[in-house]
């Protein structure tokens, strides 16, 4: 179950990461990975879940149609 303490910890960690100069995308990714880890139980299985979710998200982002069409169009030109 998602608790208020977890939400406060995640918001504080996001603000701290941005304040020390970490890029927004990296700070959001680190905070979301920490949130998934804390919500799923904070054990070795939760760490495996975080790894699988991050890998699936990265794969889905790169799998877009544009990433295949534009390089092929440039190659044909």
Secondary structure, 3 states (H helix, E strand, C coil): CCCHHHHHHHHHHHHHHHHCCCCHHHHHHHHHHHHHHHHCCCCHHHHHHHHHHHHHHHHHHHCCCHHHHHHHHHHHC
